[in-house]
Amino acid sequence: MKEISRVLKPGGLFGIYDIMRTGEGEVIYPVPWASNERSSSLSSPETYRQALVEAGFKVVSEVNRVTFALGFFEQVKAATAKSNTPPPLGLHLLMGHNARTKYGNMIDCVIKGAIAPYELVAQKA
């Protein structure tokens, strides 16, 4: 955050959209960003907020996007229910053979409240 603050003009906006730790539940691996706990670095919105403030930012907007994510997951599920094969292009190509497991684990963790996509917008002082 300090490096971003260093290069951003005063009054400039910085947006973050990331999966964050929003609850105490267990995160089941693998997930799209990590094969195991050692390769994952989930942080809470509070940790992000604190790092932003320490770097000279003021948080101007904060949105837990869990409702959006759950709706999106339902749309994807409905769209893919008709086909047993993945689409020709998509993130599954980067995630490898266990992409379905990774997505499923992530969705389970979001449903249980352990993680959520989170959006923060901060302004440099």
C-alpha positions as CSV (number, residue, x, y, z in Angstrom):
1,M,0.0,0.0,0.0
2,K,2.9,2.3,0.7
3,E,4.3,1.9,-2.8
4,I,0.9,2.6,-4.3
5,S,0.6,5.7,-2.2
6,R,4.1,6.8,-3.3
7,V,3.2,6.7,-7.0
8,L,-0.4,7.9,-6.8
9,K,-1.2,11.6,-7.1
10,P,-2.8,13.4,-4.1
11,G,-6.6,12.9,-4.3
12,G,-6.1,9.9,-6.6
13,L,-8.3,6.8,-6.1
14,F,-7.2,3.3,-5.6
15,G,-9.6,0.3,-5.9
16,I,-9.2,-3.2,-4.5
17,Y,-11.4,-6.1,-5.3
18,D,-10.1,-9.3,-3.6
19,I,-11.3,-12.4,-1.8
20,M,-11.0,-11.5,1.9
21,R,-11.3,-13.4,5.2
22,T,-14.7,-12.5,6.5
23,G,-15.4,-15.2,9.1
24,E,-13.9,-17.8,11.3
25,G,-14.9,-20.9,9.3
26,E,-12.3,-23.2,7.8
27,V,-11.1,-22.5,4.3
28,I,-11.1,-25.8,2.3
29,Y,-8.2,-26.2,-0.2
30,P,-7.5,-26.2,-3.0
31,V,-9.2,-22.9,-4.1
32,P,-8.6,-20.9,-7.3
33,W,-5.7,-18.9,-5.9
34,A,-4.0,-21.5,-3.7
35,S,-3.4,-25.3,-3.6
36,N,-3.0,-25.3,0.2
37,E,-3.0,-23.0,3.3
38,R,0.8,-22.4,3.0
39,S,0.3,-20.8,-0.5
40,S,-2.7,-18.7,0.5
41,S,-2.5,-15.3,2.2
42,L,-6.1,-14.3,3.0
43,S,-6.5,-11.1,5.0
44,S,-9.5,-9.5,6.6
45,P,-11.1,-6.2,5.4
46,E,-9.8,-4.7,8.7
47,T,-6.2,-5.6,7.7
48,Y,-6.6,-4.0,4.3
49,R,-8.2,-0.9,5.9
50,Q,-5.4,-0.6,8.4
51,A,-2.7,-0.9,5.7
52,L,-4.4,1.7,3.6
53,V,-4.7,4.2,6.4
54,E,-1.1,3.6,7.4
55,A,-0.1,4.4,3.8
56,G,-1.9,7.7,3.8
57,F,-5.3,6.7,2.3
58,K,-8.8,7.4,3.4
59,V,-11.3,4.6,2.7
60,V,-14.2,6.2,0.8
61,S,-16.2,3.1,-0.1
62,E,-16.4,-0.5,1.2
63,V,-18.7,-3.2,-0.1
64,N,-18.9,-6.9,0.8
65,R,-19.9,-8.4,-2.5
66,V,-21.1,-11.8,-1.1
67,T,-24.7,-11.3,-2.4
68,F,-23.4,-10.5,-5.9
69,A,-21.0,-13.5,-5.8
70,L,-23.8,-16.0,-4.7
71,G,-26.0,-14.7,-7.5
72,F,-23.2,-15.1,-10.0
73,F,-22.4,-18.6,-8.8
74,E,-26.1,-19.6,-9.3
75,Q,-26.1,-18.1,-12.9
76,V,-22.9,-20.1,-13.7
77,K,-24.4,-23.2,-12.2
78,A,-27.6,-22.8,-14.3
79,A,-25.6,-22.1,-17.5
80,T,-23.3,-25.1,-17.1
81,A,-26.0,-27.5,-15.9
82,K,-26.8,-28.3,-19.5
83,S,-23.2,-29.3,-20.4
84,N,-20.9,-31.7,-18.7
85,T,-17.9,-30.0,-20.3
86,P,-16.3,-26.7,-19.5
87,P,-16.5,-23.8,-22.0
88,P,-13.7,-23.6,-24.6
89,L,-12.2,-20.5,-22.9
90,G,-12.1,-19.6,-19.2
91,L,-10.1,-19.5,-16.0
92,H,-10.3,-23.3,-15.8
93,L,-7.5,-23.4,-18.4
94,L,-5.2,-21.7,-15.9
95,M,-6.3,-23.6,-12.9
96,G,-5.7,-27.1,-14.4
97,H,-7.5,-30.4,-14.1
98,N,-9.0,-29.7,-10.6
99,A,-10.6,-26.3,-11.5
100,R,-14.1,-27.7,-10.7
101,T,-12.9,-28.7,-7.2
102,K,-11.2,-25.3,-6.6
103,Y,-14.4,-23.5,-7.6
104,G,-16.6,-25.8,-5.5
105,N,-14.4,-25.2,-2.4
106,M,-14.4,-21.5,-2.9
107,I,-18.2,-21.4,-3.3
108,D,-18.6,-23.6,-0.2
109,C,-16.4,-21.2,1.8
110,V,-18.3,-18.2,0.6
111,I,-21.7,-19.8,1.5
112,K,-20.3,-20.7,5.0
113,G,-19.2,-17.0,5.5
114,A,-15.4,-17.8,5.8
115,I,-14.5,-15.7,2.8
116,A,-16.1,-13.2,0.5
117,P,-15.2,-11.0,-2.5
118,Y,-14.7,-7.6,-1.0
119,E,-14.4,-4.1,-2.6
120,L,-12.5,-1.2,-1.1
121,V,-12.0,2.2,-2.7
122,A,-9.5,4.6,-1.0
123,Q,-8.4,8.1,-1.7
124,K,-4.9,9.4,-1.2
125,A,-4.7,12.3,1.1
